[in-house]
């Protein structure tokens, strides 16, 4: 009965955003995810580019998962102000 328990995450560890504006020929994506690293910290992996293309990637190191989640939330707010949804 309780085999598949799903818990709602309060703080996201993965986020996918898109910005599409046909008038400007703009189709962009932005992905962020938090991954554990080998030294007990956490890495914020950021990927962005044009939809359908490979894009670019950046990895930010953080001492713990809490700080990585804080960085993810700050970046998400900036991207939302720039028109990503």
Secondary structure, 3 states (H helix, E strand, C coil): CCCCCCCCCCCCCEEEEEEEEHHHCEEEEEEEEEEECCCCCEEEEEEEEECCCCCEEEEEEECCHHHHHHHHHHHHHHHHHCCCC
